[in-house]
C-alpha cells in the first residue's frame, strides 16, 4: 500500500491523533500524519494531539526495542 492510500481512512477516522511510522530503518521514526500547516502557523489554532501521539508511539517503540535487545534476567531454581 502506498502512503497516500492509507492516509484517507486515517483522516476520516480522526486526523487529530494520526501518526506515520516508518518501518525498516535502523532508527525509530514517527511523525505527525498531516502536513506542515504553514497556513495556520502562528495563529494559535494548531492542534498538537498528533505530535504528542507521535512522540508517545516513539517512546513505546523504543521501550519494546530495548526489551528485545536487553531481555530481563530471570533466574531458575538451579541458579538460586
N, C-alpha and C positions, 0 to 999 in steps of 0.2 A: 504494500500500500504506500502511496506517495504521501508526503507531508500534508499537502492541501486536501487530500481526500479524508483524512482523519480530523481535520480542523472543523469541518462543517458540523458534524454531530456534537463535538465538544462545545462549540459556540452556542448551539441550540440548547444543550443541557445546562450550561452555566459558565460563561466566559470568566466570571469573577474568580474562579479557582482553577482555571486550566493551566496545565504545566506541560512543557515539552521536555522529554528526557531523551538524550542522545545515547544510543546503545552502541557498544563496540569500541569505545575509546579507552585509552589507558587511564583516563581520569573520569571522575563523576561529573557529568554536565547536565544541569537542569536550567530551564529558562522559562520566562512567562510565555503564555500561549497567545499573546497578542502582539501587535506591532509597537512601534516606538511612541505613538500617540503624541507626536510633536504638535499636533493641532490643539491639544489641551494643556501642553506644558506650561507651568507657571500660573495656571488658572485656579489651582486648589481643588479641582474636581476629579483628579485622578483617583482610581481605585487600587489600593495596594494589595488586595487579597491574593491575586495571582502571584505576586512577588513573594509574599510571605509563604504561600504554599510551595513555591519552587524551592525556597530555602529549606522548608521543613522536609520536603522529599529528599533533598541532597543530604541532609543530616541523617535521615533514616537509611538511605542507601549506604552512606559511609559507615554507619554502625553495623549494618549487615555484612558489609565487606570486611570490616575489622574482625567480626566474629568468625568469618570463614577463614581468614588468614591466621588468626590467633584464637583457636578454639579454647574454651575454658578447660582448665585442668580438672580431671575427675580422678578420684582415687578408687581403687578396688580394695576388696577385703585383704588381698595378699600384700598390698602396699602399706597397710596400716601397721 
